[in-house]
């Protein structure tokens, strides 16, 4: 395991994603402050937070569990971004940049979770 969650590239990328989400939602209409703005910000923060919490527990099983929660938050944010695209709140380069970062974080999370799951499986077989 890493010395700290801050050493994990996936956590660093998830933090970059949260910053990007905060920047793009700054320009959303005021009537969305308690709707999509709040939900997207919470979902993006949840990704990095669950990576940190899972790694901080220093248990492979709990780390894998919290990575699964982070993957769920990633899917939630992806859904919200798709809705923003459909209703015209996000488009073009801004949308592509954030979607690209979201996809990168998702792939990294999935690989890390699969690795944690396989380590736990091999430990059970021993």
CORVENGI-V584946 format. One record per helix or strand. SS is the DSSP state (~ for helix, > for strand). FROM is the first residue (numbers start at 1). TO is the last residue. Records with the same first field share a line. If there is no record, write none. Layout:
SS=FROM-TO / FROM-TO
This chain:
~=5-7 / 9-25 / 30-32 / 36-56 / 60-87 / 92-125
